[in-house]
Amino acid sequence: MMIPATVCSVYIGFCTKRTKAPENILFLFAIVAFVMSIQWVSFLSNFVVDLLALLGLMLSLPKPLLGLTLLAWGNCLGDLNANVAMTKKGFGEMALTGCMAGPVFNVFCGLGASCVLMLIGDPTRFHSHCSKRMDH
């Protein structure tokens, strides 16, 4: 992925004028940049999880405990900073909405997507579960 990004960057660097970007390759560059950002997020999240597993191994702590504490707290720090900044600027209602809407959205979308993928993978699972419930 680095080679196409480098080629696009060099092309954009040589073909960009001060007032106008090259339109013919800008969309391709945006797609390559998006894919690269996803790869960076994947790499860094795997790195953090591996560091957390190593810490748990060194301190003899179970992985679920570390995931429910350290990883969860670290995940919320960005939201905390954003909400505090919004409150200081006078947007308290927006910060409160962000506190509630972010986790609710994550739960609904994450749980919904995983359930849909589970049903796509094995649709008989849902029917067997429902028929067991209706028999009782």
C-alpha positions, 0 to 999 in steps of 0.5 A, spaced: 500 500 500 505 504 501 508 504 493 501 506 490 501 512 496 508 514 494 506 514 487 500 518 488 503 523 493 509 524 488 504 525 482 500 530 486 506 534 488 508 535 481 501 536 478 498 541 484 498 548 483 497 553 488 490 554 487 487 548 484 489 540 486 489 535 480 482 532 480 483 526 476 487 523 481 485 526 488 479 521 488 484 515 488 489 518 493 483 519 498 481 512 497 488 510 498 489 514 504 482 511 507 485 504 506 492 506 509 488 509 515 484 503 516 491 499 516 494 504 521 488 503 526 488 495 525 496 495 527 495 500 532 489 497 536 493 490 535 499 493 538 495 496 544 491 489 545 498 485 545 501 490 550 495 489 554 496 481 554 503 482 556 501 486 562 496 481 564 501 476 563 507 479 567 502 481 573 498 475 572 491 478 571 486 475 567 485 478 560 477 480 561 479 484 567 484 488 563 479 489 558 474 491 562 478 496 566 484 499 562 482 498 555 475 501 556 478 507 560 483 508 555 477 508 549 473 513 553 479 518 554 478 521 547 470 522 548 472 525 555 476 530 552 472 532 547 466 533 552 470 537 557 472 541 551 465 542 548 462 544 555 467 549 556 465 552 550 458 553 552 455 546 549 453 542 555 447 539 552 451 537 546 456 534 550 451 530 554 448 528 548 455 525 546 456 522 552 449 518 551 449 517 544 456 515 543 455 508 547 448 507 545 450 507 538 456 503 539 452 498 542 446 498 537 451 498 531 456 493 534 450 488 537 446 489 531 452 488 526 454 482 529 447 479 530 446 480 522 453 477 521 451 471 525 444 470 522 447 470 515 453 465 517 448 460 520 440 462 519 438 455 522 441 458 528 435 463 529 430 459 527 432 453 532 432 458 538 426 461 536 422 454 536 425 452 543 422 458 546 416 457 543 415 450 545 416 452 553 
